[in-house]
């Protein structure tokens, strides 16, 4: 789900059968929960986090990664656009 907007991630979560919990999960106040296991599967805030049914964090290719690793933080589309604009304005390129 890397590179998607919060709205797109939210719609995918709902279409996949996940249940929104909290006052505003699309904007970081809550999460999308697996109705069978009750575990959090998608969390949206400054970036996105996606978990498998066991609660393990996934990278953008669906591989299990450490919860606090860089790969576990999937950038939102708005973040990517902002970064690109900043890099362009400062005549820089992304190193990684």
Phi and psi in radians as a Rosetta constraint file:
Dihedral C 1 N 2 CA 2 C 2 CIRCULARHARMONIC -1.100 0.35
Dihedral N 2 CA 2 C 2 N 3 CIRCULARHARMONIC 2.470 0.35
Dihedral C 2 N 3 CA 3 C 3 CIRCULARHARMONIC 1.444 0.35
Dihedral N 3 CA 3 C 3 N 4 CIRCULARHARMONIC 0.104 0.35
Dihedral C 3 N 4 CA 4 C 4 CIRCULARHARMONIC -1.723 0.35
Dihedral N 4 CA 4 C 4 N 5 CIRCULARHARMONIC 2.759 0.35
Dihedral C 4 N 5 CA 5 C 5 CIRCULARHARMONIC -1.348 0.35
Dihedral N 5 CA 5 C 5 N 6 CIRCULARHARMONIC 2.863 0.35
Dihedral C 5 N 6 CA 6 C 6 CIRCULARHARMONIC -1.032 0.35
Dihedral N 6 CA 6 C 6 N 7 CIRCULARHARMONIC -0.662 0.35
Dihedral C 6 N 7 CA 7 C 7 CIRCULARHARMONIC -1.109 0.35
Dihedral N 7 CA 7 C 7 N 8 CIRCULARHARMONIC -0.733 0.35
Dihedral C 7 N 8 CA 8 C 8 CIRCULARHARMONIC -1.157 0.35
Dihedral N 8 CA 8 C 8 N 9 CIRCULARHARMONIC -0.753 0.35
Dihedral C 8 N 9 CA 9 C 9 CIRCULARHARMONIC -1.099 0.35
Dihedral N 9 CA 9 C 9 N 10 CIRCULARHARMONIC -0.762 0.35
Dihedral C 9 N 10 CA 10 C 10 CIRCULARHARMONIC -1.028 0.35
Dihedral N 10 CA 10 C 10 N 11 CIRCULARHARMONIC -0.801 0.35
Dihedral C 10 N 11 CA 11 C 11 CIRCULARHARMONIC -1.139 0.35
Dihedral N 11 CA 11 C 11 N 12 CIRCULARHARMONIC -0.706 0.35
Dihedral C 11 N 12 CA 12 C 12 CIRCULARHARMONIC -1.089 0.35
Dihedral N 12 CA 12 C 12 N 13 CIRCULARHARMONIC -0.749 0.35
Dihedral C 12 N 13 CA 13 C 13 CIRCULARHARMONIC -1.058 0.35
Dihedral N 13 CA 13 C 13 N 14 CIRCULARHARMONIC -0.821 0.35
Dihedral C 13 N 14 CA 14 C 14 CIRCULARHARMONIC -1.159 0.35
Dihedral N 14 CA 14 C 14 N 15 CIRCULARHARMONIC -0.782 0.35
Dihedral C 14 N 15 CA 15 C 15 CIRCULARHARMONIC -1.092 0.35
Dihedral N 15 CA 15 C 15 N 16 CIRCULARHARMONIC -0.449 0.35
Dihedral C 15 N 16 CA 16 C 16 CIRCULARHARMONIC -1.457 0.35
Dihedral N 16 CA 16 C 16 N 17 CIRCULARHARMONIC -0.019 0.35
Dihedral C 16 N 17 CA 17 C 17 CIRCULARHARMONIC 1.646 0.35
Dihedral N 17 CA 17 C 17 N 18 CIRCULARHARMONIC 0.080 0.35
Dihedral C 17 N 18 CA 18 C 18 CIRCULARHARMONIC -1.310 0.35
Dihedral N 18 CA 18 C 18 N 19 CIRCULARHARMONIC 2.647 0.35
Dihedral C 18 N 19 CA 19 C 19 CIRCULARHARMONIC -1.810 0.35
Dihedral N 19 CA 19 C 19 N 20 CIRCULARHARMONIC 2.164 0.35
Dihedral C 19 N 20 CA 20 C 20 CIRCULARHARMONIC -1.219 0.35
Dihedral N 20 CA 20 C 20 N 21 CIRCULARHARMONIC 2.297 0.35
Dihedral C 20 N 21 CA 21 C 21 CIRCULARHARMONIC -2.192 0.35
Dihedral N 21 CA 21 C 21 N 22 CIRCULARHARMONIC 2.444 0.35
Dihedral C 21 N 22 CA 22 C 22 CIRCULARHARMONIC 1.791 0.35
Dihedral N 22 CA 22 C 22 N 23 CIRCULARHARMONIC 2.987 0.35
Dihedral C 22 N 23 CA 23 C 23 CIRCULARHARMONIC -1.214 0.35
Dihedral N 23 CA 23 C 23 N 24 CIRCULARHARMONIC -0.511 0.35
Dihedral C 23 N 24 CA 24 C 24 CIRCULARHARMONIC -2.806 0.35
Dihedral N 24 CA 24 C 24 N 25 CIRCULARHARMONIC 1.233 0.35
Dihedral C 24 N 25 CA 25 C 25 CIRCULARHARMONIC -1.083 0.35
Dihedral N 25 CA 25 C 25 N 26 CIRCULARHARMONIC -0.472 0.35
Dihedral C 25 N 26 CA 26 C 26 CIRCULARHARMONIC -1.165 0.35
Dihedral N 26 CA 26 C 26 N 27 CIRCULARHARMONIC -0.417 0.35
Dihedral C 26 N 27 CA 27 C 27 CIRCULARHARMONIC -2.015 0.35
Dihedral N 27 CA 27 C 27 N 28 CIRCULARHARMONIC 0.514 0.35
Dihedral C 27 N 28 CA 28 C 28 CIRCULARHARMONIC 1.515 0.35
Dihedral N 28 CA 28 C 28 N 29 CIRCULARHARMONIC 0.114 0.35
Dihedral C 28 N 29 CA 29 C 29 CIRCULARHARMONIC -1.977 0.35
Dihedral N 29 CA 29 C 29 N 30 CIRCULARHARMONIC 1.259 0.35
Dihedral C 29 N 30 CA 30 C 30 CIRCULARHARMONIC 2.314 0.35
Dihedral N 30 CA 30 C 30 N 31 CIRCULARHARMONIC -2.876 0.35
Dihedral C 30 N 31 CA 31 C 31 CIRCULARHARMONIC -2.774 0.35
Dihedral N 31 CA 31 C 31 N 32 CIRCULARHARMONIC 3.097 0.35
Dihedral C 31 N 32 CA 32 C 32 CIRCULARHARMONIC -1.911 0.35
Dihedral N 32 CA 32 C 32 N 33 CIRCULARHARMONIC 2.210 0.35
Dihedral C 32 N 33 CA 33 C 33 CIRCULARHARMONIC -2.006 0.35
Dihedral N 33 CA 33 C 33 N 34 CIRCULARHARMONIC 2.479 0.35
Dihedral C 33 N 34 CA 34 C 34 CIRCULARHARMONIC -1.224 0.35
Dihedral N 34 CA 34 C 34 N 35 CIRCULARHARMONIC 2.130 0.35
Dihedral C 34 N 35 CA 35 C 35 CIRCULARHARMONIC -1.181 0.35
Dihedral N 35 CA 35 C 35 N 36 CIRCULARHARMONIC -0.364 0.35
Dihedral C 35 N 36 CA 36 C 36 CIRCULARHARMONIC -1.465 0.35
Dihedral N 36 CA 36 C 36 N 37 CIRCULARHARMONIC -0.853 0.35
Dihedral C 36 N 37 CA 37 C 37 CIRCULARHARMONIC -1.616 0.35
Dihedral N 37 CA 37 C 37 N 38 CIRCULARHARMONIC -0.356 0.35
Dihedral C 37 N 38 CA 38 C 38 CIRCULARHARMONIC 1.335 0.35
Dihedral N 38 CA 38 C 38 N 39 CIRCULARHARMONIC 0.083 0.35
Dihedral C 38 N 39 CA 39 C 39 CIRCULARHARMONIC -1.562 0.35
Dihedral N 39 CA 39 C 39 N 40 CIRCULARHARMONIC 2.595 0.35
Dihedral C 39 N 40 CA 40 C 40 CIRCULARHARMONIC -1.117 0.35
Dihedral N 40 CA 40 C 40 N 41 CIRCULARHARMONIC 2.312 0.35
Dihedral C 40 N 41 CA 41 C 41 CIRCULARHARMONIC -1.996 0.35
Dihedral N 41 CA 41 C 41 N 42 CIRCULARHARMONIC -0.591 0.35
Dihedral C 41 N 42 CA 42 C 42 CIRCULARHARMONIC -2.369 0.35
Dihedral N 42 CA 42 C 42 N 43 CIRCULARHARMONIC 2.299 0.35
Dihedral C 42 N 43 CA 43 C 43 CIRCULARHARMONIC -2.231 0.35
Dihedral N 43 CA 43 C 43 N 44 CIRCULARHARMONIC 2.229 0.35
Dihedral C 43 N 44 CA 44 C 44 CIRCULARHARMONIC -2.002 0.35
Dihedral N 44 CA 44 C 44 N 45 CIRCULARHARMONIC 2.211 0.35
Dihedral C 44 N 45 CA 45 C 45 CIRCULARHARMONIC -2.634 0.35
Dihedral N 45 CA 45 C 45 N 46 CIRCULARHARMONIC -2.267 0.35
Dihedral C 45 N 46 CA 46 C 46 CIRCULARHARMONIC -1.024 0.35
Dihedral N 46 CA 46 C 46 N 47 CIRCULARHARMONIC -0.444 0.35
Dihedral C 46 N 47 CA 47 C 47 CIRCULARHARMONIC -2.459 0.35
Dihedral N 47 CA 47 C 47 N 48 CIRCULARHARMONIC -2.988 0.35
Dihedral C 47 N 48 CA 48 C 48 CIRCULARHARMONIC -1.937 0.35
Dihedral N 48 CA 48 C 48 N 49 CIRCULARHARMONIC 2.603 0.35
Dihedral C 48 N 49 CA 49 C 49 CIRCULARHARMONIC -2.244 0.35
Dihedral N 49 CA 49 C 49 N 50 CIRCULARHARMONIC 2.366 0.35
Dihedral C 49 N 50 CA 50 C 50 CIRCULARHARMONIC -2.228 0.35
Dihedral N 50 CA 50 C 50 N 51 CIRCULARHARMONIC 2.296 0.35
Dihedral C 50 N 51 CA 51 C 51 CIRCULARHARMONIC -1.998 0.35
Dihedral N 51 CA 51 C 51 N 52 CIRCULARHARMONIC 2.646 0.35
Dihedral C 51 N 52 CA 52 C 52 CIRCULARHARMONIC -1.428 0.35
Dihedral N 52 CA 52 C 52 N 53 CIRCULARHARMONIC 3.090 0.35
Dihedral C 52 N 53 CA 53 C 53 CIRCULARHARMONIC -1.020 0.35
Dihedral N 53 CA 53 C 53 N 54 CIRCULARHARMONIC -0.416 0.35
Dihedral C 53 N 54 CA 54 C 54 CIRCULARHARMONIC -1.428 0.35
Dihedral N 54 CA 54 C 54 N 55 CIRCULARHARMONIC -0.104 0.35
Dihedral C 54 N 55 CA 55 C 55 CIRCULARHARMONIC 1.584 0.35
Dihedral N 55 CA 55 C 55 N 56 CIRCULARHARMONIC 0.127 0.35
Dihedral C 55 N 56 CA 56 C 56 CIRCULARHARMONIC -1.455 0.35
Dihedral N 56 CA 56 C 56 N 57 CIRCULARHARMONIC 2.468 0.35
Dihedral C 56 N 57 CA 57 C 57 CIRCULARHARMONIC -1.292 0.35
Dihedral N 57 CA 57 C 57 N 58 CIRCULARHARMONIC 2.442 0.35
Dihedral C 57 N 58 CA 58 C 58 CIRCULARHARMONIC -1.997 0.35
Dihedral N 58 CA 58 C 58 N 59 CIRCULARHARMONIC 2.602 0.35
Dihedral C 58 N 59 CA 59 C 59 CIRCULARHARMONIC -1.564 0.35
Dihedral N 59 CA 59 C 59 N 60 CIRCULARHARMONIC -3.047 0.35
Dihedral C 59 N 60 CA 60 C 60 CIRCULARHARMONIC -1.183 0.35
Dihedral N 60 CA 60 C 60 N 61 CIRCULARHARMONIC -0.261 0.35
Dihedral C 60 N 61 CA 61 C 61 CIRCULARHARMONIC -1.698 0.35
Dihedral N 61 CA 61 C 61 N 62 CIRCULARHARMONIC 0.046 0.35
Dihedral C 61 N 62 CA 62 C 62 CIRCULARHARMONIC 1.491 0.35
Dihedral N 62 CA 62 C 62 N 63 CIRCULARHARMONIC 0.184 0.35
Dihedral C 62 N 63 CA 63 C 63 CIRCULARHARMONIC -1.548 0.35
Dihedral N 63 CA 63 C 63 N 64 CIRCULARHARMONIC 2.468 0.35
Dihedral C 63 N 64 CA 64 C 64 CIRCULARHARMONIC -1.169 0.35
Dihedral N 64 CA 64 C 64 N 65 CIRCULARHARMONIC 2.286 0.35
Dihedral C 64 N 65 CA 65 C 65 CIRCULARHARMONIC -2.336 0.35
Dihedral N 65 CA 65 C 65 N 66 CIRCULARHARMONIC 2.883 0.35
Dihedral C 65 N 66 CA 66 C 66 CIRCULARHARMONIC -1.076 0.35
Dihedral N 66 CA 66 C 66 N 67 CIRCULARHARMONIC 2.454 0.35
Dihedral C 66 N 67 CA 67 C 67 CIRCULARHARMONIC -0.972 0.35
Dihedral N 67 CA 67 C 67 N 68 CIRCULARHARMONIC -0.676 0.35
Dihedral C 67 N 68 CA 68 C 68 CIRCULARHARMONIC -1.721 0.35
Dihedral N 68 CA 68 C 68 N 69 CIRCULARHARMONIC 0.160 0.35
Dihedral C 68 N 69 CA 69 C 69 CIRCULARHARMONIC -1.282 0.35
Dihedral N 69 CA 69 C 69 N 70 CIRCULARHARMONIC 2.776 0.35
Dihedral C 69 N 70 CA 70 C 70 CIRCULARHARMONIC -1.021 0.35
Dihedral N 70 CA 70 C 70 N 71 CIRCULARHARMONIC -0.658 0.35
Dihedral C 70 N 71 CA 71 C 71 CIRCULARHARMONIC -1.174 0.35
Dihedral N 71 CA 71 C 71 N 72 CIRCULARHARMONIC -0.333 0.35
Dihedral C 71 N 72 CA 72 C 72 CIRCULARHARMONIC -1.399 0.35
Dihedral N 72 CA 72 C 72 N 73 CIRCULARHARMONIC -0.176 0.35
Dihedral C 72 N 73 CA 73 C 73 CIRCULARHARMONIC -1.832 0.35
Dihedral N 73 CA 73 C 73 N 74 CIRCULARHARMONIC 1.789 0.35
Dihedral C 73 N 74 CA 74 C 74 CIRCULARHARMONIC -1.560 0.35
Dihedral N 74 CA 74 C 74 N 75 CIRCULARHARMONIC 2.144 0.35
Dihedral C 74 N 75 CA 75 C 75 CIRCULARHARMONIC -1.224 0.35
Dihedral N 75 CA 75 C 75 N 76 CIRCULARHARMONIC 2.538 0.35
Dihedral C 75 N 76 CA 76 C 76 CIRCULARHARMONIC -1.422 0.35
Dihedral N 76 CA 76 C 76 N 77 CIRCULARHARMONIC 2.750 0.35
Dihedral C 76 N 77 CA 77 C 77 CIRCULARHARMONIC -1.009 0.35
Dihedral N 77 CA 77 C 77 N 78 CIRCULARHARMONIC -0.767 0.35
Dihedral C 77 N 78 CA 78 C 78 CIRCULARHARMONIC -1.032 0.35
Dihedral N 78 CA 78 C 78 N 79 CIRCULARHARMONIC -0.686 0.35
Dihedral C 78 N 79 CA 79 C 79 CIRCULARHARMONIC -1.116 0.35
Dihedral N 79 CA 79 C 79 N 80 CIRCULARHARMONIC -0.732 0.35
Dihedral C 79 N 80 CA 80 C 80 CIRCULARHARMONIC -1.137 0.35
Dihedral N 80 CA 80 C 80 N 81 CIRCULARHARMONIC -0.727 0.35
Dihedral C 80 N 81 CA 81 C 81 CIRCULARHARMONIC -1.150 0.35
Dihedral N 81 CA 81 C 81 N 82 CIRCULARHARMONIC -0.733 0.35
Dihedral C 81 N 82 CA 82 C 82 CIRCULARHARMONIC -1.101 0.35
Dihedral N 82 CA 82 C 82 N 83 CIRCULARHARMONIC -0.761 0.35
Dihedral C 82 N 83 CA 83 C 83 CIRCULARHARMONIC -1.085 0.35
Dihedral N 83 CA 83 C 83 N 84 CIRCULARHARMONIC -0.778 0.35
Dihedral C 83 N 84 CA 84 C 84 CIRCULARHARMONIC -1.081 0.35
Dihedral N 84 CA 84 C 84 N 85 CIRCULARHARMONIC -0.774 0.35
Dihedral C 84 N 85 CA 85 C 85 CIRCULARHARMONIC -1.040 0.35
Dihedral N 85 CA 85 C 85 N 86 CIRCULARHARMONIC -0.770 0.35
Dihedral C 85 N 86 CA 86 C 86 CIRCULARHARMONIC -1.118 0.35
Dihedral N 86 CA 86 C 86 N 87 CIRCULARHARMONIC -0.777 0.35
Dihedral C 86 N 87 CA 87 C 87 CIRCULARHARMONIC -1.090 0.35
Dihedral N 87 CA 87 C 87 N 88 CIRCULARHARMONIC -0.749 0.35
Dihedral C 87 N 88 CA 88 C 88 CIRCULARHARMONIC -1.090 0.35
Dihedral N 88 CA 88 C 88 N 89 CIRCULARHARMONIC -0.799 0.35
Dihedral C 88 N 89 CA 89 C 89 CIRCULARHARMONIC -1.076 0.35
Dihedral N 89 CA 89 C 89 N 90 CIRCULARHARMONIC -0.588 0.35
Dihedral C 89 N 90 CA 90 C 90 CIRCULARHARMONIC -1.721 0.35
Dihedral N 90 CA 90 C 90 N 91 CIRCULARHARMONIC 0.200 0.35
Dihedral C 90 N 91 CA 91 C 91 CIRCULARHARMONIC 0.889 0.35
Dihedral N 91 CA 91 C 91 N 92 CIRCULARHARMONIC 0.850 0.35
Dihedral C 91 N 92 CA 92 C 92 CIRCULARHARMONIC -2.179 0.35
Dihedral N 92 CA 92 C 92 N 93 CIRCULARHARMONIC 2.887 0.35
Dihedral C 92 N 93 CA 93 C 93 CIRCULARHARMONIC -2.160 0.35
Dihedral N 93 CA 93 C 93 N 94 CIRCULARHARMONIC 2.759 0.35
Dihedral C 93 N 94 CA 94 C 94 CIRCULARHARMONIC -1.312 0.35
Dihedral N 94 CA 94 C 94 N 95 CIRCULARHARMONIC 2.308 0.35
Dihedral C 94 N 95 CA 95 C 95 CIRCULARHARMONIC -1.437 0.35
Dihedral N 95 CA 95 C 95 N 96 CIRCULARHARMONIC -0.502 0.35
